[in-house]
Amino acid sequence: MGLSKTEIFTDLQNEIALIAKVFGHPARVAILEHLFKIDACICGDLVNEIGLAQPTISQHLKELKQLGLIKGNIEGTRVCYCIHTENWIKMKDIMFQFLNQDLPKADCC
């Protein structure tokens, strides 16, 4: 498989693609929905809530944290996760601007 050549695209295009990738798995969507639903940091086990194995949940949390949509705080031997409010607002603005582009007036196809 060849390189993705991300360097030929703008920073914004790469950022939108990363956001789309994170939302591209239903487990990550479910984790985010759960964090919004409880409206607090979760220190407990997401395994029962999401229904996946702990290593799988950890990998999805890692992806969400790398993009900055969630943040984690260490409390004792556990990491507590919550929505990273500032980054969530930034992501919403980026995606809104991208998705809110006007459609062409002419029907080309």
C-alpha atoms as an extended CHARMM CRD file, in Angstrom:
* protein
*
       109  EXT
         1         1  MET       CA              0.0000000000        0.0000000000        0.0000000000  PROA      1               0.0000000000
         2         2  GLY       CA              1.3380000000        3.4360000000       -0.9020000000  PROA      2               0.0000000000
         3         3  LEU       CA              1.7610000000        6.4630000000        1.2880000000  PROA      3               0.0000000000
         4         4  SER       CA             -1.2770000000        8.6300000000        1.9090000000  PROA      4               0.0000000000
         5         5  LYS       CA              0.6620000000       11.7820000000        0.9260000000  PROA      5               0.0000000000
         6         6  THR       CA             -1.0880000000       13.8640000000        3.5660000000  PROA      6               0.0000000000
         7         7  GLU       CA              1.5560000000       16.5610000000        3.1080000000  PROA      7               0.0000000000
         8         8  ILE       CA              0.0080000000       17.5840000000       -0.2250000000  PROA      8               0.0000000000
         9         9  PHE       CA             -3.2170000000       18.5690000000        1.5440000000  PROA      9               0.0000000000
        10        10  THR       CA             -3.8860000000       21.5950000000        3.7210000000  PROA      10              0.0000000000
        11        11  ASP       CA             -3.7840000000       21.4040000000        7.4980000000  PROA      11              0.0000000000
        12        12  LEU       CA             -7.5550000000       21.9320000000        7.5340000000  PROA      12              0.0000000000
        13        13  GLN       CA             -8.1630000000       19.0980000000        5.0730000000  PROA      13              0.0000000000
        14        14  ASN       CA             -6.0170000000       16.7700000000        7.1760000000  PROA      14              0.0000000000
        15        15  GLU       CA             -7.8000000000       17.8480000000       10.3580000000  PROA      15              0.0000000000
        16        16  ILE       CA            -11.2490000000       17.2260000000        8.8420000000  PROA      16              0.0000000000
        17        17  ALA       CA            -10.0870000000       13.7780000000        7.7000000000  PROA      17              0.0000000000
        18        18  LEU       CA             -8.8570000000       12.9370000000       11.2300000000  PROA      18              0.0000000000
        19        19  ILE       CA            -12.1670000000       14.0470000000       12.7280000000  PROA      19              0.0000000000
        20        20  ALA       CA            -14.0690000000       11.9420000000       10.2030000000  PROA      20              0.0000000000
        21        21  LYS       CA            -11.8650000000        8.9390000000       10.9780000000  PROA      21              0.0000000000
        22        22  VAL       CA            -12.5830000000        9.1940000000       14.7060000000  PROA      22              0.0000000000
        23        23  PHE       CA            -16.3220000000        9.3700000000       14.0500000000  PROA      23              0.0000000000
        24        24  GLY       CA            -15.9670000000        6.4600000000       11.6400000000  PROA      24              0.0000000000
        25        25  HSD       CA            -16.3110000000        3.7910000000       14.3320000000  PROA      25              0.0000000000
        26        26  PRO       CA            -19.5850000000        3.2760000000       16.2150000000  PROA      26              0.0000000000
        27        27  ALA       CA            -17.7840000000        2.4130000000       19.4680000000  PROA      27              0.0000000000
        28        28  ARG       CA            -16.1920000000        5.8690000000       19.5820000000  PROA      28              0.0000000000
        29        29  VAL       CA            -19.5650000000        7.4580000000       18.8160000000  PROA      29              0.0000000000
        30        30  ALA       CA            -21.1120000000        5.3990000000       21.6450000000  PROA      30              0.0000000000
        31        31  ILE       CA            -18.3770000000        6.4620000000       24.0700000000  PROA      31              0.0000000000
        32        32  LEU       CA            -18.9270000000       10.1250000000       23.2280000000  PROA      32              0.0000000000
        33        33  GLU       CA            -22.7060000000        9.7480000000       23.5330000000  PROA      33              0.0000000000
        34        34  HSD       CA            -22.2730000000        8.1280000000       26.9390000000  PROA      34              0.0000000000
        35        35  LEU       CA            -19.9950000000       10.9290000000       28.1460000000  PROA      35              0.0000000000
        36        36  PHE       CA            -22.5610000000       13.5000000000       27.0350000000  PROA      36              0.0000000000
        37        37  LYS       CA            -25.4160000000       11.5330000000       28.6080000000  PROA      37              0.0000000000
        38        38  ILE       CA            -23.8200000000       11.3020000000       32.0340000000  PROA      38              0.0000000000
        39        39  ASP       CA            -22.6320000000       14.9360000000       31.8170000000  PROA      39              0.0000000000
        40        40  ALA       CA            -19.6660000000       14.1910000000       34.0750000000  PROA      40              0.0000000000
        41        41  CYS       CA            -16.3020000000       12.5250000000       34.0510000000  PROA      41              0.0000000000
        42        42  ILE       CA            -16.5020000000        8.7680000000       33.9780000000  PROA      42              0.0000000000
        43        43  CYS       CA            -14.0710000000        6.8520000000       36.1160000000  PROA      43              0.0000000000
        44        44  GLY       CA            -15.9690000000        3.6070000000       35.9900000000  PROA      44              0.0000000000
        45        45  ASP       CA            -15.8460000000        0.7700000000       33.5730000000  PROA      45              0.0000000000
        46        46  LEU       CA            -17.1340000000        1.4810000000       30.0800000000  PROA      46              0.0000000000
        47        47  VAL       CA            -17.0460000000       -2.2230000000       29.2160000000  PROA      47              0.0000000000
        48        48  ASN       CA            -20.5490000000       -2.8660000000       30.5710000000  PROA      48              0.0000000000
        49        49  GLU       CA            -21.9280000000        0.2840000000       28.9850000000  PROA      49              0.0000000000
        50        50  ILE       CA            -20.4340000000       -0.2070000000       25.5090000000  PROA      50              0.0000000000
        51        51  GLY       CA            -20.2000000000       -4.0000000000       25.4360000000  PROA      51              0.0000000000
        52        52  LEU       CA            -16.6290000000       -4.3570000000       24.1900000000  PROA      52              0.0000000000
        53        53  ALA       CA            -13.5130000000       -5.7780000000       25.8310000000  PROA      53              0.0000000000
        54        54  GLN       CA            -11.4280000000       -3.4660000000       28.0260000000  PROA      54              0.0000000000
        55        55  PRO       CA             -8.4220000000       -3.3880000000       25.6350000000  PROA      55              0.0000000000
        56        56  THR       CA            -10.7520000000       -2.4150000000       22.7860000000  PROA      56              0.0000000000
        57        57  ILE       CA            -12.3660000000        0.3400000000       24.8540000000  PROA      57              0.0000000000
        58        58  SER       CA             -8.9070000000        1.5820000000       25.8410000000  PROA      58              0.0000000000
        59        59  GLN       CA             -7.8590000000        1.8030000000       22.1930000000  PROA      59              0.0000000000
        60        60  HSD       CA            -10.9690000000        3.8050000000       21.3060000000  PROA      60              0.0000000000
        61        61  LEU       CA            -10.4100000000        6.1230000000       24.2830000000  PROA      61              0.0000000000
        62        62  LYS       CA             -6.8310000000        6.6100000000       23.1080000000  PROA      62              0.0000000000
        63        63  GLU       CA             -8.0290000000        7.6330000000       19.6280000000  PROA      63              0.0000000000
        64        64  LEU       CA            -10.5340000000       10.1070000000       21.0760000000  PROA      64              0.0000000000
        65        65  LYS       CA             -7.9080000000       11.5300000000       23.4120000000  PROA      65              0.0000000000
        66        66  GLN       CA             -5.2880000000       11.8530000000       20.6520000000  PROA      66              0.0000000000
        67        67  LEU       CA             -7.6960000000       13.9700000000       18.6290000000  PROA      67              0.0000000000
        68        68  GLY       CA             -8.4290000000       15.9700000000       21.7770000000  PROA      68              0.0000000000
        69        69  LEU       CA            -12.1780000000       15.3600000000       21.9340000000  PROA      69              0.0000000000
        70        70  ILE       CA            -11.8730000000       13.8780000000       25.4170000000  PROA      70              0.0000000000
        71        71  LYS       CA             -9.4410000000       14.4170000000       28.2390000000  PROA      71              0.0000000000
        72        72  GLY       CA             -8.3690000000       12.1390000000       31.0260000000  PROA      72              0.0000000000
        73        73  ASN       CA             -7.3500000000       12.7870000000       34.6050000000  PROA      73              0.0000000000
        74        74  ILE       CA             -5.5660000000       10.2560000000       36.7570000000  PROA      74              0.0000000000
        75        75  GLU       CA             -7.3860000000        9.5390000000       40.0120000000  PROA      75              0.0000000000
        76        76  GLY       CA             -5.5670000000        6.9090000000       41.9950000000  PROA      76              0.0000000000
        77        77  THR       CA             -5.1360000000        3.8760000000       39.7950000000  PROA      77              0.0000000000
        78        78  ARG       CA             -7.8650000000        4.9200000000       37.3400000000  PROA      78              0.0000000000
        79        79  VAL       CA             -8.1120000000        7.4310000000       34.5320000000  PROA      79              0.0000000000
        80        80  CYS       CA            -11.3130000000        9.4450000000       34.4470000000  PROA      80              0.0000000000
        81        81  TYR       CA            -12.5170000000       10.7040000000       31.0690000000  PROA      81              0.0000000000
        82        82  CYS       CA            -14.7560000000       13.5720000000       30.0430000000  PROA      82              0.0000000000
        83        83  ILE       CA            -15.4850000000       15.6880000000       26.9820000000  PROA      83              0.0000000000
        84        84  HSD       CA            -12.7980000000       18.3050000000       26.3140000000  PROA      84              0.0000000000
        85        85  THR       CA            -15.1930000000       21.2440000000       25.9860000000  PROA      85              0.0000000000
        86        86  GLU       CA            -12.9170000000       23.7220000000       24.2060000000  PROA      86              0.0000000000
        87        87  ASN       CA            -11.7620000000       21.1700000000       21.6320000000  PROA      87              0.0000000000
        88        88  TRP       CA            -15.3070000000       19.9150000000       21.1030000000  PROA      88              0.0000000000
        89        89  ILE       CA            -16.4420000000       23.4610000000       20.2890000000  PROA      89              0.0000000000
        90        90  LYS       CA            -13.4940000000       23.9010000000       17.9130000000  PROA      90              0.0000000000
        91        91  MET       CA            -14.2700000000       20.6000000000       16.1730000000  PROA      91              0.0000000000
        92        92  LYS       CA            -17.9420000000       21.5570000000       15.7960000000  PROA      92              0.0000000000
        93        93  ASP       CA            -16.9450000000       24.8670000000       14.2010000000  PROA      93              0.0000000000
        94        94  ILE       CA            -14.5490000000       23.1800000000       11.7510000000  PROA      94              0.0000000000
        95        95  MET       CA            -17.1190000000       20.5790000000       10.7380000000  PROA      95              0.0000000000
        96        96  PHE       CA            -19.9350000000       23.1330000000       10.5290000000  PROA      96              0.0000000000
        97        97  GLN       CA            -17.9250000000       25.3030000000        8.1450000000  PROA      97              0.0000000000
        98        98  PHE       CA            -17.0650000000       22.2810000000        6.0100000000  PROA      98              0.0000000000
        99        99  LEU       CA            -20.5620000000       20.7860000000        5.9600000000  PROA      99              0.0000000000
       100       100  ASN       CA            -22.3350000000       24.1310000000        5.5670000000  PROA      100             0.0000000000
       101       101  GLN       CA            -20.8020000000       24.9450000000        2.1890000000  PROA      101             0.0000000000
       102       102  ASP       CA            -23.3220000000       26.0800000000       -0.4090000000  PROA      102             0.0000000000
       103       103  LEU       CA            -24.2660000000       23.5380000000       -3.0200000000  PROA      103             0.0000000000
       104       104  PRO       CA            -23.6340000000       24.4800000000       -6.6430000000  PROA      104             0.0000000000
       105       105  LYS       CA            -26.6020000000       26.2010000000       -8.2580000000  PROA      105             0.0000000000
       106       106  ALA       CA            -26.2680000000       24.2430000000      -11.5110000000  PROA      106             0.0000000000
       107       107  ASP       CA            -27.1880000000       20.5880000000      -11.5950000000  PROA      107             0.0000000000
       108       108  CYS       CA            -23.9840000000       19.1700000000      -13.0880000000  PROA      108             0.0000000000
       109       109  CYS       CA            -24.9300000000       15.4990000000      -13.3940000000  PROA      109             0.0000000000
